Each structure stands twice: as structure tokens, then as C-alpha cells.
């Protein structure tokens, strides 16, 4: 393992401090691990809160700001932060208009989210939760509760954040976000695993000519181990599975996210995106929104996540709305 770090036990504290120093015009750190939009307290509107372990940068803390998440509660590397700071974040965010609490369907995140929601309910806070669970490799669509949450939480935050900034009430923001969540699907592929930056533990291993379609973001197996294929072949396999899962038809419009997992070059990501757009065009499906780059990573994993979501006019309008965060800005 070769990483530019100091003390392993200080990883999360130091990366959050670095984030705050680098983007002090947009965010601030409260209570050690609560990353807050600097403008949140000035805006009388619905606010959006999330939680998650560090080690996946820029997600989730890098998308805090106007028009996306208002708060991200950071845990240690690949660990949920615990319910108490999440409850504190919900108290900060709820106000009069309420808060939308976005939780990825990962085991520890879900347990933490449920406990924080119970505490929020006991305190009388106006909070509703939405769970993102779009990984098609982990369970069939009819068993959605067992699907892992992957990169789809980021475009969901962009659309919900745009709606919140417009003044939409909490119930309507939740309904829009849920509609988007119900119409997105993600699958991942990896060709090389990562090491845990605190202890050097190998998360997954591959042969020289292997890849795995369906791998989870912490090295969980996806059952799709095969010999390495070209970008065109890989994009076709993955996009075809997502189209089938969403039952997309000719004439529909979609968002496409190609999310580099950590050490996949931008060159490769752009080639994959091109191949995906061309594949969808053969199906009569139009790509009307896109995000290509490192969004939710897993340290130095080589691979990418492909997310496709059915879009309607309301979703597209809020996708295109202005936002300003450390790692994503729309003017």
C-alpha cells in the first residue's frame, strides 16, 4: 500500500479539515464530522441531509452546498458515523420547512439512519427519509429492499436539491426524489480492487485478465466474474442490463452517470460514456442529462459504476437548476 497519509487514526479528521480549508467559501465542519453548507442557516426552505463513511471521495461530503446536500455526516473510512451526530444534523436542518434524510442502502448506514430517525421522531422534528437502493446486481427489482445503494444518491441529491431551492415543500421534494429513485438503476464493474487506507487490508483481488460486473463498492462480489472485455463490450453488457431492469422503451429520455471508482482514467470513462450513448441510441433511447467523472470512489479501485435513470420534464428542470458545491457546480 502506497498512500500519502499521516497517522491512520487521523485519516477522517484530516481529510475533512483539508476539505474545509479548500472550500471554506462553501462549507464548514461542525462538531468534528458534520459537513454543513455555509448558506444553510440563511435559507428558509427544505434542507437535505445524508450520512456515510469516508474513503469514497468526493462523495458524499464533496456534494454539500447550495442545490445539493445541505449536510453530510461523515463516518470513519467505510464506516457509518453513528446515530448521535446524524440526529444533531437533522436538528440543524429541520427548521420549520423540514428535512429530507437520504440514506444509502448499506447495512451500517441503514441501522444508523433508522436510529437517527427514531430520535428525530421522539424530538418532534419534521424529517422524512428516503432510501436509495438501485444496485441491480444485489437483488431483483421486486426485492428492492435488498438492493445496495450506489452512486445514484448523487443525481438524486441534485434533483431534490434543485426542488428544495425552488421553495417546494417537504412532501413534494420527497415525492419527486422517490420518483427518481424508483426510476434509476446502477451496476458496477471492477478490474482491480482497493486497499483499506488505514490498515492496508485488500478489499478484493483479481487475476491479470479478470473483471467482475456487479461488484459492490466495498469489494462485495457480484457474481459476474469474467475475462476482461473491451469498453464497448462492457458498456453494452451493463447498459443492456440496466435498460432491461428499468423496462426502458424507444422514445424515452434518460440520465447517464459514468462514475470512475478511483483509478480508472478519464480517458476510459469518456470512452465508456460514448459507447453507452451509442448503445442506447440503437434502442431509440435519448440521453438528455449526464455526469462523467469520479463521483463516488472506492480508494484505488479500477472500474466504474454505470447509472441510468428515466427522466421526465420536472426531473430534468431541477437537474439543470443552479448548484454550487465543492465538486459539482451548475451556473
N, C-alpha and C positions, 0 to 999 in steps of 0.2 A: 504494500500500500504506500503510495506516494501522494501526500496531500499537504498543502501549506496551512497547517494549523498550529495552535499553541497547546494548551492543556486540553485533552479530550473532554474533561468535565466542564470546560468553559465554552464549548462549541456554540450552543444556542445563545447564550448571553452575548458572546462576542459578535456573532453574525447579526443579531438584532440591533446591537449598538452600531455596527457598521451600516446597516440599512438606515437607521435613524440619521446618522451623520451624512450619509449620501443623499438622502431625500428629505431633509429637515423642513423643506417648504411644503411637503405633502403629508407627512406622518409624524407621529410621536409615539414613544413607548411609555405606557403606564403600568405601574405595579410589576415591572420586570419583564413581562412577556405578553402584554396586551397591546397590539399594534393598532393605533387609532388614526382615522382620518382627521387631520388638523382642523378641518372645517365642520366636523360633525356637530359640535355643540352650538354652532351658529345657525344650523338649518333645522327648521321645524317641519319635519317630514318623516316618513318611514325610514328606518335605518336597517342595514343588512349586516349580520354578524355570522362569522364562521369560526371553525377551530380546526387544528390539525398539527401533526408533528412537523418539525423542521427536517431538512435534508432533501426537500423537494423543490428548492428554489428555482424560479421566482415564486411559484405557488407555495403557500396561499398568501403569505404576507406581502408579496410584491404587487398585489392587486387591490390594496387598500387605498382608498381615495375617493374623490367625487365621481359618482356614476358607477361604482362597483361595490366592493365590500367597504363598510364603514369601520368594522373592527374584525381583526383576525387574531384569535387567541392561539399563541404558539406553544407547542409542547417541545420536549427534547427530541433528538433525532429519531424519527419514525415512531414517536410516542404521542398519544393524546395528552393534552395539558392538565386534565383533571377537571372536575365539575366546578370547583370554587371560583377559579378565575373566569370560567365561562359564565357563571352566574353574575359575577361582577361586571362582565362585559355587557350582558343583557340588561342589567340595571342602568348602565351608562347609556345604552342605545334606545331603550324602550320609549321613554318620554311619554308624551300624550298620544302621538301618532302610532306608536308601537314599533316592533322589530320583527324582521324575518330572520330566522335562525337556520342557516344552511349547513347540513351535516352530511358528510360523505359516508356511504355505507361501507365502513371499515370497522372491524369488531370493537376496538377500544374507543374509536370516535363515537360510535353509536351508544355505548354504555355511558360515556361521559355526557353526550348530548341528552340522553334520557334523564340522567340525574340532574343536569342543569335545568332542564325544562320543568322537572318536578319542583325544584327550588323556586323557579320563576313563577310557577302556578301558585305555590304557597304564599309567595310575596305579592300576588295580585298583579304581576306585570303583564302588559299587553304584548305577548310574544306568540308567534306561530312558527312551527318548524316545517322544513321541507327536507326530504332525504334524497340525495342523488344516488342512483343505483342503475347505471347504464352499461356495465361491462357484460357483453353478450356471451363471453366465454365462461362465465362463472355460474350461470343458470339460465334456463329458458325464459322467455318474456312472461309467460304465465306464472312464473315463480320469481317475480321481480324482487321480492324482499330479500332474496339470497344473491342478488347481483351486486358486485362491488361497485363503489363509486370511483370513477377515474377523472379524466380531465374535463368532462362535461360540466363540472361545477363552475368552471371559469366562464364559459359563454353564458351559463345561466345567471351568474352574478352580473354580467354586463347587461343583460336584458332586464333583469329585475332591478338593477341599479338605475338604469335609464328610466324605468317606470316610476321608481321612488323619487327620483329627482324631478320628475314632471308633476309631482303632487298627488299621484294616485294613492288611494287609501290602502291599508294593510291587506284587507281581504282581496282586493283586486290585484295587488302586487303578488300575493301568494298564488292566486288562481292562474295568473299569467306564467309565473315561474313553474307551477306544476304542469301546466300545459306544455311548456318547453321540455321539462324533464320527461314527460310521457312520450315525447316525440324525438328523443335523442338516443343514440346508441354508440358505443365505443368498443374497440378491440385494440389490443396492443401486440407488438411483436418485439422480440429481443434476439440479439445475436451474441451478446456478451453481458454478463452480469456485473453487479457492483460490489463494492466492499463497504461495510459499515464504517463511517469515518471515525468513530470513537474507539472501536476495538479491532478493526481490520477483518471482521468476520465476512466471509464470502456469502453473498445472498443467493447466488445461483451460478452454475457453471455450464459451459458449452464446449462441444468439440470444435475443432478448427473450421468445420464446414456445416455447422448446425445453426438452426434458428428455431424459435418457438413462437407460434402465433397463439395468443390468448394468455400470455404471462401476466400475472398481477404486478402491481407496482412495488411490491416488497419481495419479488422473486418467487411468488406463488406460481406453481405450474399451471399451465393452461391446457395441456393435453394435445397441443398442436406441434410437437417436435418434428422437424423435417429437415432435409438438406436445404442449404441456403439457396434462395431463388433471386432472380433479378428484381429490380424496383418495380417494373411493370407487372410481373407475375405476382409479386407480393401485394401490391396495391389492388390488383384485380381480385385476389382471394379475399382480402379484408373488406374491400368495398362491397363486393357481392354479398358477403355475409351480413353486412350492415343493412344493405338495401332489402334483403330478404327479411331480416328481423323487423324493420320498420314498415314492411309491405309498401315500399315506395312505388309509385306508378309514373309512367311517362307524363310529362307536363307539370310535375311537382317541382318546387323550389327548395333548396337545402343550403345549410351552412356546413362547411367542411373545416375541421381542425386537424392539422398535422402537427403533432406535439413531439419534438425531439426529447428523448428520455435522458440525455445527459452528455453523451459523447458522439452522437450522430451528427455529422456535419450539416450545415445549412444547405450545402450543395445537394446532399442526399435527400433532405427534407423537401426541397423545391422540386426535385425530380419526381419524388413520390406524389407530391401535390399535383403536378402536371399529369401524371399517369392516372391519378384518381379522377380528376376533372374529365379527362378524355374517356375513361371508363363510364362515368355517369352520363356523359353525352350520348354514348351508344344506347343507353337506356331511356333517353329522352328526358333526363333529369337535369335541371339547371342549377348551377352553383351561384347563389346570389350574395353569399357572405363567406368570409374565410378568415382563418388565423393560422399562420405558419411560423414556427419557431419553437424555442424552448419555453414551455408554459408550465408544465408540471414534470419535473425531472426526478430521477432516482440516482443521485450521485453520478457515477461514470457509466451507467448502463448504456449500452449501444443498442438502439432500437427506437421505436416511436409508437405513439398512440394515434389511432385514426378515429375521429369522432365525426359522425354525420347526424344532422338534426333537420327535421322537416320545419320549414319556416312559413309563417303567414305574414300578412302585412303589418300587423301590430308588433310581432316579434322583430321584424326587420327594421321597423321605425326605431325601436328602442336599442337595437343592436347598433344602429348608426348614430345614436344620440351622443353628444359630447361626454367625455370622461377624462379624468386626469389622475393616474396612479403611477407609482414608480416604474412599472414595466409594461404598461399599456395606456396609450393616450389617443383619444379621438377629438379632433378640434371641430 
